[in-house]
Amino acid sequence: MMVPANTADWWYVRAYPGRVDLMDEAARVVLPWLRARADEESAVGWFFMRYLDITGLHLRLRINCDPDGVDRIHDRADELTALLHTVRGAGSGPGLTGRPPVLGRTGPKKVTPCFYAPELVKYGGRPGVALAEALFSAASRWYVDNDISAVDRRYERAAMAVRYLAEVVGTAMPGREREFWTAHRKQWGWQLRLEVPDQQELREVLRTTAGGIAAASAIPPVSEHAAVVAGTAARAATSAVPVDPANLLLQYVHLDLNRWGFTPAEECLLGIVAASSQINGK
């Protein structure tokens, strides 16, 4: 039986894989463990995201369950650390902009417990946070079910992201697509300009990315998940959540692309490709 949301508490840790380019493999190893603990405790929800701060790039892992369950999961945190120590491999290559992974330094493989504070203002108070957390849980399950960590990041996963962006925006904001893409570029364009400041180089990056995406094969089906995201945005709009629907959608898609391993600069790049394909009807 699922724990009632009003009696649940949060278990939250940061998991550091030791190298920035091992994030995909770390996610592939630790997320099934996270999901299994959530299932054992009949959790209200669980989700993850990737995050970069002064401590380095890491996975943020969260489970919402009975307080006693939080204690039981905490007592097994050493299992998570042991899993991180199994993460090996050559790591991921350059990203979509051709740059090496950010902050490529190494560090310890470790798990650090933290306190979770929901972003009430960003998502529109407790009702908006509840919708967002349910969406993030569904998105995390979808990630594991489709083994997204194993999908080639540079073009196959990028093609999946472009298809997803076009479908979500087309469904959630019919007739307002251009408005969304303008807001999206305003939100993340400075990150892309910071990473690729030369205009000629940026045009080449766009051309190369669009060509690689067009040639991609074995793209995971994303329509079902895109519909869940658009549906969540629609429920927020009809539930008096006091945040502009376009702003909420920006946050929802950003967290998905974050989970899939794309930087904000790459998200902007993928948004440009998605907007072009949507506007041109391709």
Phi and psi in degrees as a GROMACS rama.xvg file:
@    title "Ramachandran Plot"
@    xaxis  label "Phi"
@    yaxis  label "Psi"
@TYPE xy
-70.759  141.433  MET-2
-69.4758  133.383  VAL-3
-58.2872  137.246  PRO-4
-59.8882  -33.4422  ALA-5
-76.8942  -6.62079  ASN-6
-111.999  1.03589  THR-7
-85.8476  161.284  ALA-8
-130.715  172.878  ASP-9
-111.679  131.851  TRP-10
-99.6723  129.517  TRP-11
-146.649  124.802  TYR-12
-134.594  160.824  VAL-13
-108.169  128.006  ARG-14
-112.288  119.048  ALA-15
-103.619  119.333  TYR-16
-80.7952  -7.40543  PRO-17
99.1038  -31.522  GLY-18
-140.529  141.413  ARG-19
-58.9544  -38.818  VAL-20
-78.9193  4.95517  ASP-21
-104.863  11.5745  LEU-22
-62.3313  -41.9134  MET-23
-61.0671  -47.6492  ASP-24
-66.5998  -36.9028  GLU-25
-62.3782  -43.8142  ALA-26
-60.9773  -40.9033  ALA-27
-64.3611  -30.757  ARG-28
-84.9685  -43.1519  VAL-29
-89.6295  -24.9978  VAL-30
-66.5311  -38.2624  LEU-31
-60.1414  -35.9848  PRO-32
-62.6383  -45.9194  TRP-33
-59.7922  -45.364  LEU-34
-64.9459  -39.8098  ARG-35
-63.6511  -41.4205  ALA-36
-65.008  -40.8474  ARG-37
-61.9773  -42.5495  ALA-38
-64.7987  -41.6491  ASP-39
-60.7522  -34.3904  GLU-40
-96.609  9.51818  GLU-41
48.1909  50.345  SER-42
-64.5038  149.101  ALA-43
-62.6733  -38.4299  VAL-44
-173.212  168.624  GLY-45
-153.896  148.578  TRP-46
-161.637  169.591  PHE-47
-138.809  163.462  PHE-48
-152.019  165.573  MET-49
-99.7796  148.515  ARG-50
-149.751  144.613  TYR-51
-123.245  122.222  LEU-52
-141.186  -166.368  ASP-53
-66.2056  -15.5918  ILE-54
-85.2785  -9.1804  THR-55
114.385  175.244  GLY-56
-79.3728  134.605  LEU-57
-153.043  168.972  HIS-58
-97.3756  132.044  LEU-59
-100.902  119.38  ARG-60
-115.745  128.621  LEU-61
-137.266  139.055  ARG-62
-132.834  133.289  ILE-63
-108.141  108.511  ASN-64
-151.786  -176.531  CYS-65
-56.1876  141.376  ASP-66
-54.0976  -37.736  PRO-67
-65.048  -34.2576  ASP-68
-65.3112  -37.9  GLY-69
-57.2996  -43.5335  VAL-70
-63.9009  -41.5241  ASP-71
-64.3325  -42.1588  ARG-72
-65.7151  -41.4273  ILE-73
-59.4556  -37.9836  HIS-74
-65.7131  -16.8391  ASP-75
-105.458  12.4778  ARG-76
-61.2129  -26.3868  ALA-77
-62.051  -28.7421  ASP-78
-62.1237  -38.5938  GLU-79
-66.478  -42.5152  LEU-80
-61.0461  -42.714  THR-81
-62.2447  -38.9579  ALA-82
-62.6386  -41.3995  LEU-83
-59.6105  -33.6681  LEU-84
-73.8012  -9.66132  HIS-85
-88.7267  -10.025  THR-86
-72.2972  119.255  VAL-87
-134.705  -174.974  ARG-88
121.224  170.792  GLY-89
-73.8506  -18.6625  ALA-90
84.1445  172.635  GLY-91
-80.1004  154.019  SER-92
-89.1748  -161.211  GLY-93
-60.1316  153.086  PRO-94
-82.0076  -167.044  GLY-95
-65.0548  -27.7727  LEU-96
-84.8976  -2.35984  THR-97
84.8201  -0.390454  GLY-98
-84.6375  150.952  ARG-99
-68.1989  162.118  PRO-100
-54.813  140.185  PRO-101
-64.0636  144.265  VAL-102
48.8918  62.5863  LEU-103
-73.8408  12.153  GLY-104
-71.2203  160.321  ARG-105
-94.5146  164.819  THR-106
-159.267  179.725  GLY-107
-72.0822  148.426  PRO-108
-83.573  118.239  LYS-109
-155.058  164.517  LYS-110
-126.304  127.543  VAL-111
-121.681  122.503  THR-112
-72.9016  148.731  PRO-113
-143.832  170.153  CYS-114
-101.298  140.44  PHE-115
-99.8306  126.211  TYR-116
-122.948  104.405  ALA-117
-58.168  146.587  PRO-118
-87.1262  83.5476  GLU-119
-64.8112  -41.049  LEU-120
-67.9718  -45.086  VAL-121
-59.8835  -40.8492  LYS-122
-102.628  -0.821828  TYR-123
94.0667  46.8112  GLY-124
75.3959  -171.729  GLY-125
-64.1688  -38.7116  ARG-126
-61.5097  -41.5287  PRO-127
-67.7272  -37.6366  GLY-128
-65.3743  -41.1341  VAL-129
-60.595  -42.2353  ALA-130
-63.1275  -44.724  LEU-131
-63.9255  -43.8515  ALA-132
-65.3066  -37.7901  GLU-133
-64.2634  -39.8705  ALA-134
-65.0952  -43.5791  LEU-135
-64.4839  -34.4156  PHE-136
-66.1148  -45.1974  SER-137
-62.2191  -40.3079  ALA-138
-65.8334  -36.8146  ALA-139
-70.4765  -39.9454  SER-140
-62.3552  -42.2352  ARG-141
-61.5719  -40.2482  TRP-142
-59.2414  -47.3099  TYR-143
-69.2298  -45.2407  VAL-144
-58.4538  -34.9376  ASP-145
-99.3836  5.78687  ASN-146
47.6467  52.7882  ASP-147
-63.0336  -28.397  ILE-148
-58.5612  -27.428  SER-149
-87.7483  -8.06645  ALA-150
-79.8293  131.005  VAL-151
-50.4742  122.62  ASP-152
-74.0759  -37.2467  ARG-153
-69.2029  -39.8962  ARG-154
-126.73  -44.8201  TYR-155
-63.438  -48.1865  GLU-156
-67.9481  -35.2798  ARG-157
-64.2104  -40.2506  ALA-158
-63.8241  -39.4908  ALA-159
-60.5132  -42.5591  MET-160
-65.0832  -41.0505  ALA-161
-64.3585  -44.2224  VAL-162
-61.9932  -43.3776  ARG-163
-60.4814  -49.812  TYR-164
-58.5962  -46.2681  LEU-165
-62.6076  -41.5175  ALA-166
-70.3867  -43.4914  GLU-167
-62.3651  -48.9263  VAL-168
-66.7771  -40.9127  VAL-169
-63.3284  -35.2761  GLY-170
-80.8775  -42.9892  THR-171
-80.5635  -27.4072  ALA-172
-133.901  56.1824  MET-173
-61.0784  130.097  PRO-174
83.5677  -9.96814  GLY-175
-120.08  20.5295  ARG-176
-59.7836  -45.3572  GLU-177
-60.4704  -37.9829  ARG-178
-59.9191  -43.7125  GLU-179
-64.8284  -46.5134  PHE-180
-64.846  -33.3057  TRP-181
-63.6209  -44.2966  THR-182
-65.4292  -36.8325  ALA-183
-64.9096  -45.0036  HIS-184
-66.0759  -36.2865  ARG-185
-64.9979  -36.9388  LYS-186
-69.5063  -42.715  GLN-187
-119.028  -4.49794  TRP-188
-61.3234  -34.9608  GLY-189
-64.1244  -30.7867  TRP-190
-66.9922  -40.2343  GLN-191
-68.4083  -41.4913  LEU-192
-65.4135  -33.8719  ARG-193
-66.5119  -38.395  LEU-194
-81.0262  -35.0079  GLU-195
-129.586  80.4934  VAL-196
-74.754  -23.2358  PRO-197
-81.0229  126.954  ASP-198
-63.8954  -41.3052  GLN-199
-65.6419  -41.1628  GLN-200
-64.5365  -38.918  GLU-201
-63.2428  -41.4954  LEU-202
-60.4647  -39.1033  ARG-203
-68.2968  -39.6931  GLU-204
-62.118  -43.1184  VAL-205
-62.1905  -44.3323  LEU-206
-62.9244  -46.3233  ARG-207
-63.8862  -43.5618  THR-208
-64.328  -47.0047  THR-209
-61.884  -39.5496  ALA-210
-66.6028  -43.1754  GLY-211
-63.6426  -39.4752  GLY-212
-66.3664  -41.7247  ILE-213
-62.7207  -31.053  ALA-214
-91.1285  -2.79214  ALA-215
-68.2656  146.72  ALA-216
-129.248  174.914  SER-217
53.8799  48.0354  ALA-218
-87.0495  124.318  ILE-219
-59.5095  141.509  PRO-220
-65.8808  132.827  PRO-221
-124.276  -4.19693  VAL-222
-61.603  -40.1064  SER-223
-62.8285  -44.414  GLU-224
-68.273  -39.2533  HIS-225
-58.4659  -38.1413  ALA-226
-66.2492  -36.0112  ALA-227
-63.7111  -43.0726  VAL-228
-64.3242  -48.1968  VAL-229
-62.4197  -38.0001  ALA-230
-65.563  -37.0955  GLY-231
-64.6178  -41.983  THR-232
-61.5675  -38.8415  ALA-233
-66.5978  -40.9181  ALA-234
-65.054  -38.3075  ARG-235
-62.15  -39.9389  ALA-236
-66.6334  -30.8881  ALA-237
-96.4503  2.26508  THR-238
-109.106  16.8337  SER-239
59.0719  30.7558  ALA-240
-70.0999  121.148  VAL-241
-81.0031  49.8406  PRO-242
-133.573  136.848  VAL-243
-55.6616  131.897  ASP-244
-54.9668  -36.68  PRO-245
-64.941  -38.8193  ALA-246
-67.5781  -39.9305  ASN-247
-61.9604  -43.8397  LEU-248
-62.8252  -37.6654  LEU-249
-56.5873  -43.4679  LEU-250
-69.099  -42.7411  GLN-251
-60.0233  -49.2485  TYR-252
-71.7357  -31.5908  VAL-253
-61.7477  -43.7  HIS-254
-67.0387  -33.185  LEU-255
-65.3037  -48.8934  ASP-256
-65.6651  -30.5426  LEU-257
-61.5801  -48.8175  ASN-258
-60.1655  -33.5107  ARG-259
-79.9453  -3.54718  TRP-260
96.9523  13.4838  GLY-261
-95.1486  138.08  PHE-262
-75.8114  163.703  THR-263
-56.4441  -37.3833  PRO-264
-62.7311  -42.8679  ALA-265
-68.2144  -35.8899  GLU-266
-60.6687  -42.0811  GLU-267
-61.2194  -44.1179  CYS-268
-60.1681  -45.8602  LEU-269
-66.3913  -34.4227  LEU-270
-64.2504  -37.987  GLY-271
-63.6152  -43.2691  ILE-272
-65.7669  -43.339  VAL-273
-64.3572  -42.7979  ALA-274
-62.6679  -41.2098  ALA-275
-63.3881  -44.3208  SER-276
-66.7939  -35.9608  SER-277
-71.6959  -46.1136  GLN-278
-67.2363  -36.9979  ILE-279
-85.2793  -3.99457  ASN-280
69.9734  28.5519  GLY-281
